[in-house]
Amino acid sequence: MNDNPVFERIQREIDGQPVVLFMKGTPVFPQCGFSAAVVQALTLLGVQFKGVDVLADPQLREGVKAFSDWPTIPQLYVKSEFVGGCDIVREMYENGELRQVFADKGISTQEPAAA
Amino acid sequence: MPMQAGDIERLIKEAMPDAQVTIEDLRGDGDHYAAMVVSKEFKGKSRVQQHQMVYKALQGRMGDALHALALQTDVPEGLD
């Protein structure tokens, strides 16, 4: 594993919780539209997740981009695995794949509200 | 320095010559674009890998000169 010191911190974060979202701002106060979109998808699915605010930690903000070779924030991790950024998570939410990923990994989601 | 749509397309095509690239300027500020990239090089790759290929083609500008690129990738019809 690379000797970037922040990688260990990132690994601990993503191993410590089933669903971790590195984002700008917090789930209650997202500071960027892309982060807010992922928070919304997770909220609509009723998934418990930990938001990690990279704006509060510039080293983490750059480190997480190198960690997954992904140049932007937000970044969603499920069971320590990188799932994607805003585009991919939104696309997966819209075609039902995101709910399936959670089901496959034993993470409970909320049934869709009756139309 | 913001990017021009033409630069984005040129960089992607330099790295992926067969790519069909459609770019939409979302705000006219050189910083917020949407792009659809179709290439046979995406075949067998996960969505994350496909997007990483496009970001590599942009040679580090993604998240820097280019703040937002709403990206969609696909394999040409009949190849998927």
N, CA and C atoms of all chains as a GROMACS GRO file, in nm:
protein
  585
    1MET      N    1   0.086  -0.116   0.000
    1MET     CA    2   0.000   0.000   0.000
    1MET      C    3   0.092   0.124   0.000
    2ASN      N    4   0.051   0.225  -0.067
    2ASN     CA    5   0.128   0.348  -0.080
    2ASN      C    6   0.160   0.404   0.058
    3ASP      N    7   0.273   0.480   0.073
    3ASP     CA    8   0.306   0.524   0.210
    3ASP      C    9   0.252   0.663   0.239
    4ASN      N   10   0.154   0.706   0.159
    4ASN     CA   11   0.089   0.834   0.187
    4ASN      C   12   0.017   0.822   0.322
    5PRO      N   13   0.062   0.906   0.422
    5PRO     CA   14   0.007   0.889   0.557
    5PRO      C   15  -0.144   0.903   0.564
    6VAL      N   16  -0.200   0.982   0.475
    6VAL     CA   17  -0.345   1.005   0.484
    6VAL      C   18  -0.422   0.882   0.435
    7PHE      N   19  -0.353   0.794   0.359
    7PHE     CA   20  -0.423   0.673   0.310
    7PHE      C   21  -0.471   0.587   0.426
    8GLU      N   22  -0.388   0.580   0.531
    8GLU     CA   23  -0.429   0.497   0.645
    8GLU      C   24  -0.555   0.554   0.709
    9ARG      N   25  -0.558   0.686   0.718
    9ARG     CA   26  -0.677   0.751   0.778
    9ARG      C   27  -0.800   0.721   0.694
   10ILE      N   28  -0.781   0.731   0.560
   10ILE     CA   29  -0.895   0.705   0.470
   10ILE      C   30  -0.939   0.560   0.484
   11GLN      N   31  -0.842   0.471   0.486
   11GLN     CA   32  -0.876   0.328   0.499
   11GLN      C   33  -0.953   0.305   0.628
   12ARG      N   34  -0.911   0.368   0.736
   12ARG     CA   35  -0.981   0.350   0.865
   12ARG      C   36  -1.124   0.402   0.855
   13GLU      N   37  -1.141   0.514   0.787
   13GLU     CA   38  -1.276   0.573   0.774
   13GLU      C   39  -1.366   0.475   0.696
   14ILE      N   40  -1.317   0.427   0.583
   14ILE     CA   41  -1.405   0.345   0.498
   14ILE      C   42  -1.425   0.205   0.553
   15ASP      N   43  -1.330   0.161   0.636
   15ASP     CA   44  -1.348   0.031   0.702
   15ASP      C   45  -1.437   0.044   0.826
   16GLY      N   46  -1.445   0.165   0.881
   16GLY     CA   47  -1.513   0.185   1.010
   16GLY      C   48  -1.664   0.192   0.999
   17GLN      N   49  -1.712   0.223   0.880
   17GLN     CA   50  -1.857   0.237   0.860
   17GLN      C   51  -1.896   0.166   0.731
   18PRO      N   52  -2.014   0.106   0.725
   18PRO     CA   53  -2.052   0.039   0.599
   18PRO      C   54  -2.061   0.136   0.482
   19VAL      N   55  -2.116   0.256   0.507
   19VAL     CA   56  -2.135   0.353   0.397
   19VAL      C   57  -2.071   0.486   0.438
   20VAL      N   58  -1.972   0.530   0.358
   20VAL     CA   59  -1.901   0.655   0.390
   20VAL      C   60  -1.903   0.746   0.266
   21LEU      N   61  -1.938   0.871   0.289
   21LEU     CA   62  -1.940   0.967   0.178
   21LEU      C   63  -1.843   1.082   0.208
   22PHE      N   64  -1.733   1.085   0.131
   22PHE     CA   65  -1.644   1.201   0.140
   22PHE      C   66  -1.710   1.311   0.059
   23MET      N   67  -1.735   1.423   0.122
   23MET     CA   68  -1.818   1.525   0.059
   23MET      C   69  -1.769   1.664   0.098
   24LYS      N   70  -1.826   1.764   0.030
   24LYS     CA   71  -1.800   1.903   0.069
   24LYS      C   72  -1.916   1.947   0.157
   25GLY      N   73  -1.883   1.977   0.284
   25GLY     CA   74  -1.988   2.013   0.378
   25GLY      C   75  -2.034   1.890   0.455
   26THR      N   76  -2.154   1.902   0.514
   26THR     CA   77  -2.206   1.791   0.594
   26THR      C   78  -2.340   1.747   0.534
   27PRO      N   79  -2.386   1.625   0.571
   27PRO     CA   80  -2.515   1.580   0.518
   27PRO      C   81  -2.627   1.682   0.542
   28VAL      N   82  -2.623   1.751   0.653
   28VAL     CA   83  -2.730   1.848   0.684
   28VAL      C   84  -2.704   1.978   0.607
   29PHE      N   85  -2.575   2.014   0.591
   29PHE     CA   86  -2.542   2.138   0.517
   29PHE      C   87  -2.439   2.109   0.408
   30PRO      N   88  -2.480   2.043   0.300
   30PRO     CA   89  -2.384   2.020   0.191
   30PRO      C   90  -2.341   2.153   0.130
   31GLN      N   91  -2.214   2.164   0.095
   31GLN     CA   92  -2.162   2.292   0.044
   31GLN      C   93  -2.141   2.288  -0.107
   32CYS      N   94  -2.196   2.184  -0.171
   32CYS     CA   95  -2.172   2.172  -0.317
   32CYS      C   96  -2.287   2.090  -0.371
   33GLY      N   97  -2.336   2.129  -0.489
   33GLY     CA   98  -2.452   2.063  -0.549
   33GLY      C   99  -2.431   1.915  -0.574
   34PHE      N  100  -2.307   1.880  -0.613
   34PHE     CA  101  -2.280   1.738  -0.643
   34PHE      C  102  -2.286   1.656  -0.514
   35SER      N  103  -2.227   1.710  -0.407
   35SER     CA  104  -2.234   1.640  -0.278
   35SER      C  105  -2.379   1.629  -0.233
   36ALA      N  106  -2.454   1.737  -0.250
   36ALA     CA  107  -2.595   1.736  -0.207
   36ALA      C  108  -2.675   1.630  -0.283
   37ALA      N  109  -2.641   1.612  -0.412
   37ALA     CA  110  -2.716   1.514  -0.494
   37ALA      C  111  -2.695   1.372  -0.441
   38VAL      N  112  -2.571   1.342  -0.399
   38VAL     CA  113  -2.545   1.206  -0.348
   38VAL      C  114  -2.612   1.190  -0.211
   39VAL      N  115  -2.607   1.294  -0.128
   39VAL     CA  116  -2.675   1.288   0.002
   39VAL      C  117  -2.824   1.261  -0.020
   40GLN      N  118  -2.881   1.327  -0.122
   40GLN     CA  119  -3.024   1.309  -0.149
   40GLN      C  120  -3.054   1.165  -0.190
   41ALA      N  121  -2.971   1.108  -0.277
   41ALA     CA  122  -2.993   0.969  -0.322
   41ALA      C  123  -2.989   0.874  -0.201
   42LEU      N  124  -2.890   0.892  -0.116
   42LEU     CA  125  -2.878   0.805   0.002
   42LEU      C  126  -2.996   0.825   0.097
   43THR      N  127  -3.038   0.949   0.113
   43THR     CA  128  -3.150   0.980   0.203
   43THR      C  129  -3.280   0.919   0.149
   44LEU      N  130  -3.301   0.933   0.018
   44LEU     CA  131  -3.422   0.877  -0.043
   44LEU      C  132  -3.426   0.724  -0.029
   45LEU      N  133  -3.308   0.662  -0.028
   45LEU     CA  134  -3.304   0.516  -0.010
   45LEU      C  135  -3.310   0.479   0.138
   46GLY      N  136  -3.303   0.580   0.224
   46GLY     CA  137  -3.310   0.554   0.369
   46GLY      C  138  -3.186   0.482   0.420
   47VAL      N  139  -3.071   0.512   0.358
   47VAL     CA  140  -2.947   0.442   0.397
   47VAL      C  141  -2.874   0.524   0.503
   48GLN      N  142  -2.832   0.456   0.609
   48GLN     CA  143  -2.748   0.522   0.710
   48GLN      C  144  -2.608   0.540   0.650
   49PHE      N  145  -2.550   0.659   0.666
   49PHE     CA  146  -2.414   0.677   0.612
   49PHE      C  147  -2.339   0.780   0.695
   50LYS      N  148  -2.206   0.778   0.684
   50LYS     CA  149  -2.125   0.879   0.752
   50LYS      C  150  -2.075   0.978   0.648
   51GLY      N  151  -2.100   1.107   0.672
   51GLY     CA  152  -2.048   1.212   0.585
   51GLY      C  153  -1.914   1.260   0.640
   52VAL      N  154  -1.813   1.265   0.554
   52VAL     CA  155  -1.682   1.318   0.597
   52VAL      C  156  -1.658   1.447   0.519
   53ASP      N  157  -1.648   1.560   0.588
   53ASP     CA  158  -1.636   1.691   0.524
   53ASP      C  159  -1.491   1.718   0.487
   54VAL      N  160  -1.460   1.710   0.358
   54VAL     CA  161  -1.320   1.730   0.315
   54VAL      C  162  -1.282   1.878   0.317
   55LEU      N  163  -1.382   1.966   0.323
   55LEU     CA  164  -1.350   2.109   0.330
   55LEU      C  165  -1.281   2.143   0.461
   56ALA      N  166  -1.309   2.060   0.561
   56ALA     CA  167  -1.248   2.086   0.693
   56ALA      C  168  -1.108   2.028   0.702
   57ASP      N  169  -1.064   1.958   0.595
   57ASP     CA  170  -0.936   1.885   0.604
   57ASP      C  171  -0.870   1.878   0.465
   58PRO      N  172  -0.797   1.982   0.426
   58PRO     CA  173  -0.737   1.988   0.291
   58PRO      C  174  -0.650   1.867   0.257
   59GLN      N  175  -0.581   1.812   0.358
   59GLN     CA  176  -0.494   1.696   0.332
   59GLN      C  177  -0.580   1.575   0.292
   60LEU      N  178  -0.695   1.562   0.360
   60LEU     CA  179  -0.787   1.452   0.329
   60LEU      C  180  -0.847   1.475   0.190
   61ARG      N  181  -0.878   1.600   0.160
   61ARG     CA  182  -0.941   1.635   0.033
   61ARG      C  183  -0.853   1.593  -0.085
   62GLU      N  184  -0.724   1.619  -0.074
   62GLU     CA  185  -0.634   1.577  -0.182
   62GLU      C  186  -0.603   1.428  -0.174
   63GLY      N  187  -0.588   1.379  -0.050
   63GLY     CA  188  -0.551   1.237  -0.029
   63GLY      C  189  -0.654   1.142  -0.086
   64VAL      N  190  -0.783   1.175  -0.070
   64VAL     CA  191  -0.888   1.083  -0.115
   64VAL      C  192  -0.892   1.076  -0.268
   65LYS      N  193  -0.848   1.181  -0.333
   65LYS     CA  194  -0.844   1.179  -0.481
   65LYS      C  195  -0.736   1.082  -0.528
   66ALA      N  196  -0.621   1.085  -0.459
   66ALA     CA  197  -0.513   0.992  -0.497
   66ALA      C  198  -0.549   0.849  -0.456
   67PHE      N  199  -0.617   0.838  -0.344
   67PHE     CA  200  -0.650   0.706  -0.288
   67PHE      C  201  -0.726   0.620  -0.388
   68SER      N  202  -0.822   0.683  -0.458
   68SER     CA  203  -0.903   0.605  -0.553
   68SER      C  204  -0.879   0.646  -0.697
   69ASP      N  205  -0.773   0.726  -0.719
   69ASP     CA  206  -0.745   0.774  -0.856
   69ASP      C  207  -0.874   0.833  -0.915
   70TRP      N  208  -0.935   0.923  -0.832
   70TRP     CA  209  -1.061   0.987  -0.875
   70TRP      C  210  -1.048   1.136  -0.844
   71PRO      N  211  -1.057   1.223  -0.945
   71PRO     CA  212  -1.014   1.362  -0.928
   71PRO      C  213  -1.113   1.454  -0.859
   72THR      N  214  -1.233   1.404  -0.826
   72THR     CA  215  -1.331   1.498  -0.771
   72THR      C  216  -1.397   1.447  -0.644
   73ILE      N  217  -1.465   1.539  -0.579
   73ILE     CA  218  -1.545   1.510  -0.460
   73ILE      C  219  -1.688   1.538  -0.502
   74PRO      N  220  -1.791   1.465  -0.463
   74PRO     CA  221  -1.794   1.364  -0.359
   74PRO      C  222  -1.745   1.228  -0.408
   75GLN      N  223  -1.717   1.143  -0.307
   75GLN     CA  224  -1.679   1.004  -0.335
   75GLN      C  225  -1.754   0.913  -0.238
   76LEU      N  226  -1.824   0.814  -0.294
   76LEU     CA  227  -1.903   0.723  -0.211
   76LEU      C  228  -1.832   0.588  -0.198
   77TYR      N  229  -1.822   0.540  -0.074
   77TYR     CA  230  -1.762   0.409  -0.046
   77TYR      C  231  -1.865   0.323   0.025
   78VAL      N  232  -1.879   0.198  -0.022
   78VAL     CA  233  -1.971   0.104   0.043
   78VAL      C  234  -1.892  -0.022   0.078
   79LYS      N  235  -1.889  -0.055   0.203
   79LYS     CA  236  -1.810  -0.170   0.253
   79LYS      C  237  -1.667  -0.157   0.201
   80SER      N  238  -1.610  -0.041   0.224
   80SER     CA  239  -1.469  -0.010   0.191
   80SER      C  240  -1.439  -0.006   0.043
   81GLU      N  241  -1.541  -0.016  -0.041
   81GLU     CA  242  -1.518  -0.017  -0.186
   81GLU      C  243  -1.565   0.113  -0.250
   82PHE      N  244  -1.483   0.169  -0.338
   82PHE     CA  245  -1.523   0.293  -0.405
   82PHE      C  246  -1.634   0.264  -0.506
   83VAL      N  247  -1.747   0.332  -0.492
   83VAL     CA  248  -1.861   0.309  -0.582
   83VAL      C  249  -1.862   0.411  -0.694
   84GLY      N  250  -1.835   0.537  -0.660
   84GLY     CA  251  -1.832   0.639  -0.765
   84GLY      C  252  -1.849   0.779  -0.711
   85GLY      N  253  -1.847   0.874  -0.806
   85GLY     CA  254  -1.874   1.012  -0.771
   85GLY      C  255  -2.020   1.044  -0.800
   86CYS      N  256  -2.051   1.173  -0.815
   86CYS     CA  257  -2.192   1.214  -0.828
   86CYS      C  258  -2.258   1.154  -0.952
   87ASP      N  259  -2.192   1.162  -1.068
   87ASP     CA  260  -2.255   1.114  -1.191
   87ASP      C  261  -2.293   0.967  -1.180
   88ILE      N  262  -2.195   0.888  -1.135
   88ILE     CA  263  -2.217   0.743  -1.132
   88ILE      C  264  -2.324   0.709  -1.028
   89VAL      N  265  -2.316   0.769  -0.909
   89VAL     CA  266  -2.414   0.737  -0.804
   89VAL      C  267  -2.554   0.778  -0.849
   90ARG      N  268  -2.563   0.894  -0.913
   90ARG     CA  269  -2.697   0.940  -0.957
   90ARG      C  270  -2.752   0.846  -1.064
   91GLU      N  271  -2.666   0.806  -1.159
   91GLU     CA  272  -2.708   0.714  -1.265
   91GLU      C  273  -2.752   0.581  -1.204
   92MET      N  274  -2.676   0.531  -1.108
   92MET     CA  275  -2.708   0.405  -1.044
   92MET      C  276  -2.839   0.416  -0.965
   93TYR      N  277  -2.859   0.533  -0.901
   93TYR     CA  278  -2.984   0.553  -0.824
   93TYR      C  279  -3.102   0.548  -0.920
   94GLU      N  280  -3.086   0.619  -1.033
   94GLU     CA  281  -3.201   0.631  -1.126
   94GLU      C  282  -3.236   0.496  -1.190
   95ASN      N  283  -3.135   0.409  -1.212
   95ASN     CA  284  -3.172   0.282  -1.278
   95ASN      C  285  -3.181   0.165  -1.178
   96GLY      N  286  -3.184   0.198  -1.048
   96GLY     CA  287  -3.209   0.095  -0.946
   96GLY      C  288  -3.086   0.017  -0.904
   97GLU      N  289  -2.971   0.046  -0.970
   97GLU     CA  290  -2.849  -0.031  -0.938
   97GLU      C  291  -2.801  -0.002  -0.796
   98LEU      N  292  -2.820   0.124  -0.751
   98LEU     CA  293  -2.766   0.164  -0.620
   98LEU      C  294  -2.836   0.084  -0.509
   99ARG      N  295  -2.970   0.072  -0.522
   99ARG     CA  296  -3.044  -0.007  -0.422
   99ARG      C  297  -2.995  -0.152  -0.423
  100GLN      N  298  -2.964  -0.200  -0.543
  100GLN     CA  299  -2.916  -0.339  -0.554
  100GLN      C  300  -2.781  -0.356  -0.488
  101VAL      N  301  -2.692  -0.260  -0.507
  101VAL     CA  302  -2.558  -0.268  -0.445
  101VAL      C  303  -2.573  -0.279  -0.293
  102PHE      N  304  -2.661  -0.198  -0.237
  102PHE     CA  305  -2.682  -0.201  -0.091
  102PHE      C  306  -2.740  -0.336  -0.049
  103ALA      N  307  -2.836  -0.384  -0.128
  103ALA     CA  308  -2.898  -0.514  -0.094
  103ALA      C  309  -2.791  -0.624  -0.099
  104ASP      N  310  -2.710  -0.623  -0.206
  104ASP     CA  311  -2.605  -0.725  -0.222
  104ASP      C  312  -2.507  -0.722  -0.105
  105LYS      N  313  -2.485  -0.602  -0.048
  105LYS     CA  314  -2.385  -0.591   0.058
  105LYS      C  315  -2.449  -0.592   0.198
  106GLY      N  316  -2.580  -0.629   0.200
  106GLY     CA  317  -2.647  -0.646   0.329
  106GLY      C  318  -2.672  -0.516   0.402
  107ILE      N  319  -2.692  -0.409   0.327
  107ILE     CA  320  -2.719  -0.279   0.391
  107ILE      C  321  -2.865  -0.246   0.370
  108SER      N  322  -2.934  -0.218   0.480
  108SER     CA  323  -3.080  -0.202   0.469
  108SER      C  324  -3.115  -0.068   0.403
  109THR      N  325  -3.218  -0.074   0.323
  109THR     CA  326  -3.269   0.048   0.259
  109THR      C  327  -3.417   0.056   0.291
  110GLN      N  328  -3.473   0.170   0.265
  110GLN     CA  329  -3.614   0.195   0.293
  110GLN      C  330  -3.692   0.163   0.167
  111GLU      N  331  -3.811   0.104   0.182
  111GLU     CA  332  -3.893   0.077   0.065
  111GLU      C  333  -3.933   0.210   0.001
  112PRO      N  334  -3.941   0.216  -0.133
  112PRO     CA  335  -3.981   0.342  -0.197
  112PRO      C  336  -4.121   0.385  -0.151
  113ALA      N  337  -4.137   0.513  -0.131
  113ALA     CA  338  -4.269   0.562  -0.086
  113ALA      C  339  -4.372   0.529  -0.194
  114ALA      N  340  -4.495   0.499  -0.150
  114ALA     CA  341  -4.601   0.464  -0.248
  114ALA      C  342  -4.622   0.584  -0.340
  115ALA      N  343  -4.635   0.560  -0.469
  115ALA     CA  344  -4.647   0.674  -0.565
  115ALA      C  345  -4.781   0.743  -0.545
  116MET      N  346  -0.740   2.852  -1.536
  116MET     CA  347  -0.788   2.898  -1.668
  116MET      C  348  -0.897   2.800  -1.715
  117PRO      N  349  -1.021   2.850  -1.729
  117PRO     CA  350  -1.131   2.762  -1.773
  117PRO      C  351  -1.097   2.695  -1.907
  118MET      N  352  -1.177   2.595  -1.943
  118MET     CA  353  -1.149   2.520  -2.067
  118MET      C  354  -1.255   2.550  -2.171
  119GLN      N  355  -1.216   2.533  -2.298
  119GLN     CA  356  -1.313   2.544  -2.408
  119GLN      C  357  -1.367   2.404  -2.438
  120ALA      N  358  -1.492   2.397  -2.484
  120ALA     CA  359  -1.551   2.266  -2.518
  120ALA      C  360  -1.462   2.193  -2.619
  121GLY      N  361  -1.408   2.268  -2.714
  121GLY     CA  362  -1.325   2.208  -2.819
  121GLY      C  363  -1.200   2.142  -2.761
  122ASP      N  364  -1.145   2.205  -2.656
  122ASP     CA  365  -1.024   2.147  -2.593
  122ASP      C  366  -1.057   2.013  -2.527
  123ILE      N  367  -1.173   2.009  -2.461
  123ILE     CA  368  -1.213   1.885  -2.393
  123ILE      C  369  -1.226   1.774  -2.496
  124GLU      N  370  -1.297   1.806  -2.605
  124GLU     CA  371  -1.319   1.705  -2.710
  124GLU      C  372  -1.186   1.660  -2.770
  125ARG      N  373  -1.097   1.758  -2.797
  125ARG     CA  374  -0.969   1.724  -2.860
  125ARG      C  375  -0.887   1.631  -2.770
  126LEU      N  376  -0.880   1.664  -2.642
  126LEU     CA  377  -0.801   1.582  -2.549
  126LEU      C  378  -0.856   1.439  -2.541
  127ILE      N  379  -0.989   1.429  -2.535
  127ILE     CA  380  -1.049   1.295  -2.524
  127ILE      C  381  -1.020   1.216  -2.651
  128LYS      N  382  -1.032   1.282  -2.767
  128LYS     CA  383  -1.010   1.210  -2.894
  128LYS      C  384  -0.864   1.175  -2.916
  129GLU      N  385  -0.774   1.257  -2.860
  129GLU     CA  386  -0.631   1.224  -2.872
  129GLU      C  387  -0.602   1.092  -2.799
  130ALA      N  388  -0.668   1.076  -2.684
  130ALA     CA  389  -0.643   0.954  -2.605
  130ALA      C  390  -0.728   0.837  -2.654
  131MET      N  391  -0.847   0.872  -2.709
  131MET     CA  392  -0.939   0.765  -2.753
  131MET      C  393  -0.990   0.801  -2.893
  132PRO      N  394  -0.907   0.772  -2.996
  132PRO     CA  395  -0.936   0.818  -3.133
  132PRO      C  396  -1.074   0.781  -3.186
  133ASP      N  397  -1.130   0.668  -3.140
  133ASP     CA  398  -1.260   0.626  -3.197
  133ASP      C  399  -1.377   0.692  -3.125
  134ALA      N  400  -1.346   0.770  -3.019
  134ALA     CA  401  -1.456   0.819  -2.933
  134ALA      C  402  -1.548   0.916  -3.006
  135GLN      N  403  -1.680   0.896  -2.982
  135GLN     CA  404  -1.777   0.999  -3.023
  135GLN      C  405  -1.803   1.083  -2.899
  136VAL      N  406  -1.776   1.212  -2.911
  136VAL     CA  407  -1.784   1.300  -2.794
  136VAL      C  408  -1.890   1.408  -2.817
  137THR      N  409  -1.986   1.420  -2.724
  137THR     CA  410  -2.086   1.527  -2.732
  137THR      C  411  -2.071   1.611  -2.606
  138ILE      N  412  -2.050   1.741  -2.624
  138ILE     CA  413  -2.027   1.827  -2.507
  138ILE      C  414  -2.132   1.936  -2.501
  139GLU      N  415  -2.182   1.958  -2.381
  139GLU     CA  416  -2.281   2.064  -2.360
  139GLU      C  417  -2.225   2.161  -2.257
  140ASP      N  418  -2.224   2.288  -2.291
  140ASP     CA  419  -2.175   2.390  -2.198
  140ASP      C  420  -2.292   2.428  -2.107
  141LEU      N  421  -2.281   2.391  -1.980
  141LEU     CA  422  -2.396   2.406  -1.891
  141LEU      C  423  -2.416   2.551  -1.845
  142ARG      N  424  -2.305   2.625  -1.833
  142ARG     CA  425  -2.323   2.760  -1.776
  142ARG      C  426  -2.251   2.870  -1.855
  143GLY      N  427  -2.174   2.828  -1.958
  143GLY     CA  428  -2.106   2.930  -2.037
  143GLY      C  429  -1.990   2.994  -1.965
  144ASP      N  430  -1.942   2.929  -1.856
  144ASP     CA  431  -1.831   2.990  -1.781
  144ASP      C  432  -1.700   2.911  -1.802
  145GLY      N  433  -1.704   2.812  -1.891
  145GLY     CA  434  -1.582   2.735  -1.917
  145GLY      C  435  -1.548   2.640  -1.805
  146ASP      N  436  -1.638   2.624  -1.710
  146ASP     CA  437  -1.608   2.544  -1.592
  146ASP      C  438  -1.709   2.432  -1.568
  147HIS      N  439  -1.822   2.440  -1.631
  147HIS     CA  440  -1.930   2.344  -1.605
  147HIS      C  441  -1.982   2.288  -1.737
  148TYR      N  442  -1.942   2.166  -1.765
  148TYR     CA  443  -1.984   2.103  -1.890
  148TYR      C  444  -2.051   1.970  -1.860
  149ALA      N  445  -2.129   1.922  -1.956
  149ALA     CA  446  -2.178   1.784  -1.954
  149ALA      C  447  -2.118   1.719  -2.079
  150ALA      N  448  -2.077   1.595  -2.068
  150ALA     CA  449  -2.018   1.527  -2.184
  150ALA      C  450  -2.068   1.384  -2.191
  151MET      N  451  -2.094   1.342  -2.314
  151MET     CA  452  -2.130   1.201  -2.340
  151MET      C  453  -2.016   1.148  -2.426
  152VAL      N  454  -1.956   1.040  -2.382
  152VAL     CA  455  -1.843   0.981  -2.456
  152VAL      C  456  -1.877   0.835  -2.488
  153VAL      N  457  -1.873   0.802  -2.614
  153VAL     CA  458  -1.901   0.663  -2.658
  153VAL      C  459  -1.775   0.611  -2.727
  154SER      N  460  -1.727   0.497  -2.678
  154SER     CA  461  -1.604   0.441  -2.737
  154SER      C  462  -1.601   0.290  -2.716
  155LYS      N  463  -1.546   0.220  -2.811
  155LYS     CA  464  -1.538   0.073  -2.795
  155LYS      C  465  -1.431   0.037  -2.692
  156GLU      N  466  -1.345   0.134  -2.659
  156GLU     CA  467  -1.243   0.105  -2.557
  156GLU      C  468  -1.303   0.086  -2.417
  157PHE      N  469  -1.430   0.127  -2.404
  157PHE     CA  470  -1.495   0.110  -2.272
  157PHE      C  471  -1.545  -0.032  -2.251
  158LYS      N  472  -1.546  -0.109  -2.361
  158LYS     CA  473  -1.604  -0.245  -2.353
  158LYS      C  474  -1.538  -0.326  -2.241
  159GLY      N  475  -1.622  -0.388  -2.156
  159GLY     CA  476  -1.572  -0.473  -2.048
  159GLY      C  477  -1.520  -0.396  -1.928
  160LYS      N  478  -1.527  -0.264  -1.933
  160LYS     CA  479  -1.478  -0.184  -1.820
  160LYS      C  480  -1.596  -0.142  -1.730
  161SER      N  481  -1.569  -0.129  -1.601
  161SER     CA  482  -1.675  -0.081  -1.512
  161SER      C  483  -1.697   0.068  -1.538
  162ARG      N  484  -1.807   0.119  -1.488
  162ARG     CA  485  -1.837   0.261  -1.510
  162ARG      C  486  -1.726   0.348  -1.448
  163VAL      N  487  -1.680   0.310  -1.329
  163VAL     CA  488  -1.572   0.387  -1.265
  163VAL      C  489  -1.449   0.387  -1.356
  164GLN      N  490  -1.413   0.270  -1.409
  164GLN     CA  491  -1.295   0.262  -1.497
  164GLN      C  492  -1.315   0.346  -1.622
  165GLN      N  493  -1.436   0.343  -1.678
  165GLN     CA  494  -1.464   0.422  -1.798
  165GLN      C  495  -1.443   0.571  -1.769
  166HIS      N  496  -1.498   0.616  -1.657
  166HIS     CA  497  -1.483   0.759  -1.624
  166HIS      C  498  -1.336   0.791  -1.598
  167GLN      N  499  -1.263   0.699  -1.533
  167GLN     CA  500  -1.120   0.724  -1.506
  167GLN      C  501  -1.043   0.738  -1.636
  168MET      N  502  -1.084   0.661  -1.740
  168MET     CA  503  -1.016   0.672  -1.870
  168MET      C  504  -1.035   0.813  -1.927
  169VAL      N  505  -1.156   0.865  -1.912
  169VAL     CA  506  -1.183   1.001  -1.964
  169VAL      C  507  -1.104   1.104  -1.883
  170TYR      N  508  -1.101   1.087  -1.751
  170TYR     CA  509  -1.026   1.183  -1.668
  170TYR      C  510  -0.877   1.180  -1.702
  171LYS      N  511  -0.826   1.057  -1.732
  171LYS     CA  512  -0.683   1.049  -1.770
  171LYS      C  513  -0.659   1.124  -1.899
  172ALA      N  514  -0.755   1.109  -1.992
  172ALA     CA  515  -0.741   1.178  -2.122
  172ALA      C  516  -0.734   1.329  -2.100
  173LEU      N  517  -0.798   1.378  -1.996
  173LEU     CA  518  -0.800   1.522  -1.970
  173LEU      C  519  -0.674   1.567  -1.895
  174GLN      N  520  -0.582   1.474  -1.876
  174GLN     CA  521  -0.447   1.504  -1.825
  174GLN      C  522  -0.448   1.592  -1.700
  175GLY      N  523  -0.526   1.552  -1.602
  175GLY     CA  524  -0.519   1.621  -1.473
  175GLY      C  525  -0.601   1.748  -1.464
  176ARG      N  526  -0.670   1.786  -1.570
  176ARG     CA  527  -0.746   1.911  -1.564
  176ARG      C  528  -0.877   1.892  -1.487
  177MET      N  529  -0.924   1.768  -1.480
  177MET     CA  530  -1.052   1.743  -1.412
  177MET      C  531  -1.039   1.773  -1.263
  178GLY      N  532  -1.128   1.858  -1.215
  178GLY     CA  533  -1.120   1.896  -1.075
  178GLY      C  534  -1.023   2.012  -1.055
  179ASP      N  535  -0.956   2.054  -1.163
  179ASP     CA  536  -0.864   2.168  -1.153
  179ASP      C  537  -0.915   2.277  -1.247
  180ALA      N  538  -0.862   2.282  -1.370
  180ALA     CA  539  -0.911   2.384  -1.464
  180ALA      C  540  -1.059   2.360  -1.492
  181LEU      N  541  -1.094   2.232  -1.490
  181LEU     CA  542  -1.233   2.197  -1.519
  181LEU      C  543  -1.304   2.158  -1.390
  182HIS      N  544  -1.389   2.248  -1.341
  182HIS     CA  545  -1.450   2.224  -1.209
  182HIS      C  546  -1.555   2.113  -1.216
  183ALA      N  547  -1.636   2.118  -1.319
  183ALA     CA  548  -1.746   2.020  -1.322
  183ALA      C  549  -1.766   1.965  -1.462
  184LEU      N  550  -1.764   1.832  -1.471
  184LEU     CA  551  -1.793   1.766  -1.598
  184LEU      C  552  -1.891   1.655  -1.568
  185ALA      N  553  -2.020   1.682  -1.596
  185ALA     CA  554  -2.121   1.578  -1.576
  185ALA      C  555  -2.098   1.476  -1.687
  186LEU      N  556  -2.050   1.360  -1.650
  186LEU     CA  557  -1.998   1.266  -1.751
  186LEU      C  558  -2.088   1.144  -1.766
  187GLN      N  559  -2.114   1.107  -1.889
  187GLN     CA  560  -2.181   0.981  -1.919
  187GLN      C  561  -2.095   0.907  -2.020
  188THR      N  562  -2.079   0.777  -2.000
  188THR     CA  563  -1.997   0.700  -2.093
  188THR      C  564  -2.077   0.579  -2.143
  189ASP      N  565  -2.045   0.532  -2.260
  189ASP     CA  566  -2.115   0.415  -2.314
  189ASP      C  567  -2.030   0.348  -2.421
  190VAL      N  568  -2.072   0.225  -2.451
  190VAL     CA  569  -2.005   0.149  -2.558
  190VAL      C  570  -2.093   0.165  -2.683
  191PRO      N  571  -2.034   0.168  -2.802
  191PRO     CA  572  -2.115   0.184  -2.923
  191PRO      C  573  -2.225   0.078  -2.932
  192GLU      N  574  -2.338   0.113  -2.991
  192GLU     CA  575  -2.452   0.021  -3.010
  192GLU      C  576  -2.402  -0.112  -3.065
  193GLY      N  577  -2.460  -0.220  -3.013
  193GLY     CA  578  -2.429  -0.352  -3.069
  193GLY      C  579  -2.298  -0.408  -3.017
  194LEU      N  580  -2.221  -0.327  -2.944
  194LEU     CA  581  -2.095  -0.378  -2.892
  194LEU      C  582  -2.107  -0.415  -2.745
  195ASP      N  583  -2.220  -0.368  -2.682
  195ASP     CA  584  -2.222  -0.392  -2.536
  195ASP      C  585  -2.276  -0.530  -2.500
   0.00000   0.00000   0.00000
